[in-house]
Amino acid sequence: MEDSKVLNYIEEVLENMPADWLRLTTHRLDIYNEQLAKTQFLEQFEALFEARNAETAALSALPTAFDYIRLGHPLSSILEWAIASLHNLKPENVISFSSRTMPVLAVLRKNLLTHKNTQIVYTGELPDFFDAEVLERVYGYKFDLKRVEKAEDVTAFDGSTVFFSQEAEVGQATLTPQIDFYVSVHGDLGSVLLVNGEKNNGYVSEIQHVRRRESIAMTPANSFAALQQLIGKPFSGKEQRDAAANKAKVLDLLKSITGTNANALVGSSGLSMQYAIMMGLVHEALEKHTGKAIKFVVPPNCYGGTNDQARRIAAILDNVEVVDLLVDRENNMVQSIDTVLEKIASQDAVPYIIAEIPTNPRVEVPDLEKLREALSKTRKTATGSVAVDPVFILDQTFCPNVQFVGKDGILSSIRSISYASGSKFPSGGKATAGYCVANSKAEALLEKIDKHLRLCDNEATDLQMEILAEQLPSMNQRIEAAYRNTREFVNFIKDTLPEAKINFVSEELAEQGFTPSVFSLDLPTKGNTAEEREAYKRELNNKLINMMITEIPNESKYCVSYGQLKGCYWTIPATSTQGTTKEADKDYIARVSLSPDLDLELHKKVFADFVEQI
């Protein structure tokens, strides 16, 4: 492929691209096939390239790229495709990151699991936040560091060679046979990893999985800037942001919203933030509870990213284990926590509990007084000594307005950390950034969490901070308005289809401040066997969702999203948010989330039409 043809085409694409490519975290959810999400966009984009078609209408018709901007989006996909074209690589062998260190950590993780040696070769200096000692001691990664003057100086090595280079120009890379992975770092934009050589193709999916679970792709704005640089244009669209003022505003807003005193930490996504929390707590346990096993207690049917990430950490660390916490359906979160903590105490292990309140997808809230009692109880080890007290890590993405860990919050007396995905209500769907706060009992843990957020270079970008500064002031009002819409829709469904089972907060819980705008819907079913009833229900779920999306295409979308500024979102959690969960723990029910701004009467009408057809 001639370089000039590629670069000229990219220039046309950047001039004509849909505005949504820059503004949204998800593009064309109405053209989304989960099985083809990694390939479909680029296949159709390449067809446009071959036809030299860069018209806006053609670009707008391209399907969703990957499944979320954590794993990729139109602009990051095009950046990777262009760099791959310039270096005669397959597009999947070029992987962009918002982080400058996570591509290196992705290779180290794979090699740890396969017992393969790694050398990290670099020019100039490694970033200050690259802490080799912590990577070896806490993450268990093993590697040699070697400084050279240029890529050509890299010599053969028995294992993988990662070349780490801080580049002035995007797309520059000297790929020699001795280099397996070329990490090209570009200032504040992030990094691009080039996987070199057929023998390393097996790394691609696992590196992408690190990006999906512990980091994010280069953001749309930064990918756009990188593409501008690639075609030789100085990026004039980069606005001068007052990063310090935006950060100060966000931290003040989060103190007010959460009722906490310590500064919040803000990551590039909810899972980036969660990863820093988990690795920070592992680090804390290694120092404060030397030799003791670490137990991450996680609901097996909670959000798949949480579930998967916890198990991925346990897979590489011998002293870490995931313990199931049964919280939904016939299980009671408080009883489950009490049972699990008693067992962990008897083993003299370190308990870290991750839970969602309300739960996902059943939208259940436990008895909070009893939850506090269960978490506060002093427990004994098998030998009679006092057991390590738990840290409660609360994912409150569904109710970020509730001051769980505030000074007078229900969890104020227990070491508690709260975090939320900023792609939901905090940013209104405009950015993926996530944040965490701690109560006074857990404030000391923030230092370790911050250390790992920086080590992984997973802090929120300046633009993400700017978006949070714009959106957080109206967050609680949006939550209230969206809840009112949801309550009205839920009541309408109850009246129209009383046989359906709806999981939503009670009026009493709403009066206490639990005002989510998401509910789950168990449609009535029929059949002679459990299998027949389940199959019928799943078919009905899909029929309802397809009707909503087809008849209200401007508002109803198929997505796991929540807290968007407009519209209504439908999903089957088992096929999206619970993607990595064990099959027996998956919920094949419809999950619906409403925004503050939608045509509620039209949604009622379509639902009533659906009921007439069943």
N, C-alpha and C positions, 0 to 999 in steps of 0.2 A: 504494500500500500504506500503510495507516494506521500511523503510528509506534508507537502504543500497542499495536496487535496484535502487531507484530514484537517489541517489547520484552517484552511479557507472555509471548509464546511462548518467547523466549530464556530468560527466568527459569525457566520450567518445564523446558526442556531442561537447563539447568545443574543443576537439582535432581535430575533423573532420569538423567543421562548415564551410560554405561558407565564403570566405573573405568579400563578400558584406555585411554580417550581421554587420560587424564592420565599414565598410567604407562608406556605403550609407545611406541616409535618407529614402529611399524607396527601398523595395526588391520585386522582381518578379511582376512588374506592369503588366506583360502579363498574370498573373493569379490573376486577381483582380475582385471580385464580391462585389460591395459596400454593398449590403444587408447582405452579410455573412462575412464582413471584421472583425467583432469582434469575430467570432466563428470558422471560417473555418480553420485557422492556427492551433489552439490548438487541434481541433478534429483530424486533420491529424497527428499532432505531437504525440498525445496520441496513435494513431494506430501504429506509429513507435516504441513508447516505449513498447507497448504490444508485438511487434514482435522483440524487442531488436535490432532494426535496426538503427544504428547511422552512416551509410555510407554517405559520402559527397554528392553523387548523390541523395540519398533519401531526405536529408535535403535541397538540392538546389531546389528540386521539390516542396517544400512546398509553398503554396500561400502567398500573402501579409498578414502580420499581422496588423490588424487595418487599418487605412487609412493614417497614416503619423507618424513620430516618436513622434509628440506631444502627440498622443493618445496611441501609443504603437508600438512596432516593435518586430522582432523575439526574441531578447535576453531579453527584458523586459518581454515579454509574458512567456518565459521559466522560468525566475526568479520567477515570480508570481506563475506559475504552481508548481514549485518545493517547494516553501515555503508553498503553500496551501496543497500540498501532505504531508508535514511534520507535519502540524497542523490539518489535517482532515477537511479542508475547501474546498469549491468550488473555482476553479481558479479565477472566477470573483470577489470573495470576498477578493482578495489580489491585491492591486493597488500600483504600484511604482511611485514615483515622483522624479524629479531632485531637486525640492524644499523640504526644511525641514519643512516649515510652511503651504504650500498650502493644504495638507490633512486635517489639523485642520480647516483651513478656509472653506474647502468644507463642513464639517459637520456643522460648524456654520451657513453657508449660508442656508442649508436645514432646520435647526432648526429655523432660523429666519422666514422663509416663513411659517413654520407649527406651529409657536408659542410654541416651545418646549424648555424646560430648558436644558442647557449644563453645565457640569463641566469639566474642564481640570485639570487632576491630573498628576503630574510629579515627577520624582526623580531628585536629584541633582539640577541643575539650568536650567531655561529656557534660550534659546539663547538670546544674547544681542539685536538682531534685532526684537524679539517678543515684540511689543509695545502694551500692553493691552489697554492703554488709547486711542490710535489712532484707534484700532480695534472697540472699543465701540463708539467713537465719530464720526468717518468718515464712517465706514462701517455699523454701526448700530448693530453690533453683541453684544449679551448679553451672559455672561458666568461667572462662578465662577472659581477661581484658587485655587488649593489645592496641597500642597507638601506632599509627603509620602516617606517612606524609600524604600518600595518595592511594587510590584504589588499586593501581597497578602493583603496589608493594605487598599486597596480600598474598601469602604463600599457602601451599596445600596444608590441610588440617584433617585429622582423623575425626570427623564429625561434621557439624553444621557451622558454617561461618556466616555471621550476621555483620554486614558492613553498615555502620551508623554514620551518616554524613549530614551535616547541616549545610543545606544548599541555598544559594542566593536565587537560583532560577528553578522554577517548577519544571519537572519533566527531565531534568538532567540526571543521568546515571551511567556510570561506567561498569558494565556487567562483564566481569572476567570469569573464566571457568572456575576460579577458586572461590567466588562469592556465591553463596546459596540464597541469601536474603539481603536485598539492598534496601535499607531504610533511609529515605530521603526526607529530611526534616525542613520545614519551611516556616520559620519564625512563629507567629501567632496563628497561622492557618491550620497547622497540624502536621501530619506526615503521610507519606505514601510508601507502601511496602511493595517491592517487586520480588516475586518468587521466581528464582532463576534455575532453569534446568528441569528436564523431565523427572529426574529422580525425586524432586521436591514437590511434585504436584499433589501428593497425598496430604500436604500441609494445608492446602487452600481452604477446605471446608472447616477445619478446626480453627484456623486463624479468623475466618469469618464468624465463627461461633463465639470467639472471645470478643469480637467487636459487637456482637449482638447482645451478649450477656454481661460483659464487664466494662463496656465502653460505648462509643458511638462512632459512626462514620464521620468524615469531615462534614461540617454543617453545610446547608445549602448556600449561605452567604459566603463562607470561606471557599467552598468548591467553585463558586462563581468567580471569586477573586483569583483563585488558582488557574482557572481556565483562561481568564483575561491575560494573566501573566504568560501562560503557555502560548497564546497566539501573538505575544509580543506587544500587548497593549498595557500601559500602566493602568492599574485599576483605579479609575477616577471616581467610581461610585462609592468608595469606602468613606462613610461619614465619619466625621470627627466626633467620637463619643467621649463623654466625660465618665470614663470607666470608674474612677474613684467615687464620684458623686452618686452614680447609679448603684454601686455596691453598697455604699453607706445607706442609701434610701431603702434598698431591699432588706438589709440587715435590721434596720429600724422597723420596717413594716412587719417583718417576721417576728420580731420581739412582741410587737403589739398584737398580732394575730394569734400567736401561740401562748402569750403570757409568760414567756421565759426571759431570763436575764442575760445569759451568755450569747455571744454572736452565733448565728446559724452558720452552717457550712453549706455551700451550694455547688452541686456537681453538674456535669454535662447531661445527665439523665437520672431518672429515679434509680435505675440499676447501677449506674456508676457510683451513685451515692451509697447504695446498699453495699456494694463491693467494698468501699472504703470503711463502712461501718463494720462489716464482718472481719476484714483483715486487720483493722485497728483493734478489734476485740481479741482476735487471735494473738496479736502482738502483746496486748495487755496481759492476757492469761499466761503467755510464756514467761513474762517478767514477774508477775505477782503470784502466780500459782504454778511454779516450776514443777514439771513432771506429772501434772494432773491432766487427765483427758478432758477435751473440750467437746461439749455437746450442743449443737445447734438444734433447737426444738422448732420444727416447722410443720404447719398443717399440710398433709399430703395433697389436698385438692386446692390449695391457695394458688395465687397467680403463678403461672408456669415459669416465668423468669426468676422469681424468688426461689421456687422449688429447685429449678435446674442449677442456679448459681450456688446454692447451698451444697448441693451434691457434688458440684464440680470442685468446690473448695475441699470437701471431704475426700475426694478422689486423689488429691495430690498431697494431703497432709496426714501422716499416720496417726497423729494424736487427735484428729477431728472426726466426729461422727455426727450424722444427721439422725435425729429421733423424731418419729412421726407424732404429731399432735392432732388428735381427732376433734374437730370443732363443729362440724355441720350435721344436718339431718338429725338422726337420733342421738348424736353425741353432744355433750355439754362442755363448752370450752373450759369452764372453771374446774369441773371434776377432772377433765383430762390433764390440765396443768398441775393440779394437786397430785395426781397419780404419777405423772412423769417426773415431777420435781422430787417426790419421795424416793423414786428409784435412782435418780441421778445423785441425790444426797448420799444414799447408801453406798454408792460407788466412789464417793469423794471426788466427783468430777465438777467441771465448771459449766453451769447452765446459762445459755443465751437463748431466749425465746423470741421468735419472730412471729407476729400474728397481725392479721388485718381486722380492724373494727371500723365499720361493720364488715362481716365476712364476705368473701367473694366466692361463688356468685349468689349465695343464699341470703345475703343482706341481713345477717343476724347480729344482734348486739348482746353480749353476755350480761349477767347481773354484775354490775361494775363494783358494787360494795363487796360481793363475794370474791370477785376477781382480785381486788386489792388484798383481801384477807389471805387468799391462797398464795399470792406473791410475797406477802409480808411474813409468812410463817417461818419461824426459826426451825430449821431441820438439822438432824444429826446424821453423821456418817455411821458406817457399820461399827466403827471402833468407839463411837460415843462422842467424838469431837464435833464442834459446830461446822456445818457444811457451808460451802461458798454460796452466798446469796445470789439470786438470779439477776440478770439484766433483761428487762423487758423492752424489746425492739418493736415498736408499733408502726405498722404501715397504715397511716390514716388518710390515704389518698381519697377515699370516698367521703370523708368528713374532715377536711383540713381546718374547718372553722371551730372545731371542738378543742378546748384548751385542756387536753388530757394531762400534759406535763407542765402546765403553768403552776404558779406558786400555790394556788388553792385547788389545783386539778386533782382528779380522782387518783392519779398515779404519782402524786407529789412525794409520797413517802417511800416509794420503791425506786431503785436505780432504773430510770427509764429514758429511752431515746425514741423520738418520734421522727418519722420521715414521710415525705410525700413526693409523688411524681409531679413535676412541674408542668408536664405536657397536658395535664388535666385542668382543674380549675385555676391553679396559680397563673398559668399563662393563657388560658382559654384556648388551648390547642395550637398556640403559635410557636412554642419552643419546647424542647424536651427536658430542659434543666430541672433537677430535683434538689430538694434541700433536706437537712436534718437539724433538729434542735434537741436539747437535753434539759432535763430538770436539774435542780441544784444538786441532787444526790449523784447525778451522772455527769456533771459538768467536766470533771477531771478526765473523762474518757474522750472528750472532744479533741484533745491534743493528739492522741494516737490516731483517731479517725482522720483528722486533718493531715497528719503525716502521710497516710496512705492515699488520700485523695490527691495530694501533691506528687507523691512518688509515681502514681499511675497517670499523672498529668490529666486528670479527669475533672478539673474544675470547670465551672460554667464559663462560656466565652463572654466577651464584652457585650455582644449583641444579645445573648440570652439574658444577661443581667439587665440590659436596657428594657427588654420586653417584660421581664418580671416587674421592674420598677413602674412600667406603664399599667400593667394588668392587676397587680396585687391590691391596689387601693380599692378596686371595685369587686374584689373576689367574694366577700361575704354577702354583698347584695345580690350578686349573680347566683350564688348558692341558694339563697332564699327564693329568688324568682324561679329558678329551675325546679326546686322542690315543690313549689305551688303547682307548676305545670304537671309534675309527675304525680302528685297526690290526686289531681283532678282526673288524669288519664287512668290511674289505678282504680279510682272509684267508678269510672265509666266502664272499665273492663269487668269489674265485679258485678255491675248491674246488667251488662250485656251478655256476659258469659259466666254466670255464677259457679259453674262446675270447674272452672279453671282455678288452679292453686297459684296464688301470687305471694312471692316473698318480698316484703317491704316493711319498713319500720312502722311501728304502731303510732297512733296519734300521741300517746303518752311519751314515747321516746322522742318524737319530734319536738314536743314541748320542752324536753331537756336539751335540745340543741342538735339532735341527730337528724339532720335534714338532707340525706343523700338524694340524688335525682336519678338513681338507678334502681331498677327492680328486676326480679327474675320471674318468669312466667312458665308454669307447668301446665301445658294445655291438656284438656280432657282427652282420654284415649280409649281405645277399645281393642278387643282381641281375646282369644281363648288362653293364650299363654303369656308369660312375662315377656318373652322375646317378641311376640306379635304386638303386645301393647307398647313396648319400647320402640319398635320399628314404626308403628303408626304415629306415635307422638313425635318422633324425629321428622317424619315426612310432613306432619302438620306444622311443626316449627318452621321448616324451610318454606312451606307454602305461604305462611304469614309474612315472613321476612321478605320473600320475593314480591309479594303483593305491595308491601309498604314501599320498597325501593323502586319498583316499577311505576307505581301510581303517584309517588311523591318524590321524584328523582332529585329535585333541588334541595330537599331537606332530609329525607331518610337515606342513610348510608349503611353499608355493611362494614362494621368496624368495631374494634374493641374500645374505642375512645370514650371519653367521659369528660364533662366540664367544658365542652366546646362552646363558642360564643353563639352559634346558631345550629338549628337542626335537631335531628333525632338519630341515634345510633343503635344498631341491632347486631347481635352476635350470638353464636352458640359457644359459650366459654370452652367447652371440651375441645373444640377444633381450633381455638386461637389462644386465649390466655392460659388454658390448661394444656397446651400442646405437648409438654414434656412429662406431664403427670401420668402416673400409672393408670392404665385403662379402667381398672375397677373403681378408681377414685374420681373419675371424670363425671361431669354433670352435663348431660345433653338436654339442656333447657334453654329457652330464649332469654337473653339478657338485654334489657332495653335501657338506654340512658337518654334523658331529655335535656335540652338546653333552656336558657331563659327566653330564647327567641325562636318560636316555631309556630306553624299554623296548627294549633291543637285541634280545632274543629275538623280540619281535613283528616288528621290522623284518626280521630274518632270515627269519621265517616268510613274510611277504608277498613278500620277494624270491624265496624258493624257489617260491612259488605262481606268480610271474611267469615264472620260468624254465620251469615246466611248461607254460605257455601259448604258448611261442614255438618 
